Amino acid sequence: MFRIIRKNLEVGKVTIPYKPGTPAPPGFLGAPEIDPEKCTGCGQCISPCPTNALVIQDKRDQDKRELFLSYSACIFCGLCEPACPY
């Protein structure tokens, strides 16, 4: 454990502090948004998600499916968007 602490102290900070008002880096797609009016529950967006942040839940009593997105698991890669036909 002390070896890890010593290594962290030697390396120092490796991230850049956030400065409000700075533009997003190129290629940043932002947080995905699900439009419930357009979503058919087909599930095509689930398989390309590398972190399994998307989950479909069947509601049999209402005869519909709902798509849920966990922002805590999402890495904002944007692979779900081109996979969605709608």
N, C-alpha and C positions, 0 to 999 in steps of 0.2 A: 504494500500500500504506500509506503514512504517513497518507493521508487517512482510510482505514478505521480505523486505530489511534487517530487523533485523535478520530474520531466516537465510537468505543467508550468512550474515556476521558471524553468529554463526557456521554454518556448515563448511564454508570454501570451499576449492577446493575439488571436488570429482572425478576429472578425472586425468589420468596420462598424463603428457606431452609427446608429440611425440619426439622420438629421432631418427634421421636419421640413417639408417643402421641396425635397430633392426628388427628381423624376425617377420613376421605376426603371430598372435596368432593361436593356433591350431583350425582347423575348419573354418578358414577364407577362403572363396571361391574366393574372388576377384570380379571384375566387370564382369558382363555377356557380352558376345559378340555375335552378330547376324551375321551369315554367310549368306549373301543374295543368294549365290549359292545353299545352302542346304534348306533354308527356303521355304516351300510350301504355307505358309499363312493359315495353318489349324486352328490356334488359340488355340491349346491345352495348350499352355504355359500361356495363359492369365488368366484362371480361378484360378490356384493355387497362383497367385501373390497377396500377402496380401495388397499391396499399390496401385494396379492398375497402375503400372509403364509401363506396356506393352499395346499398342494400335494397332489395325489393321485398316488400312485405305484402302478402296476399290477405285481403279482407273478404273472406268468403261470404259473410253475412250481408255485405254491401255489394258483392259481385264486382270488386275493383281491386287494383293493385296500386301501391304507393311506393315511390322511390325516395329513399332517405340518403342524405349525404352527411357524413361525419367530417366536419371541418377540422377536428383534431387529428384525424388520420390522413386528410387530404394534403398532398404536397404541391398542389396547384400546377401539375404538369400539363393539363389540358388535353390529355389523350382521350378523355371521354367525349369531348365535343365533336370531333370528326367522326366518331363511331355512331353518334346518334343520327338516325335518319330524319328526325324532325327538328 
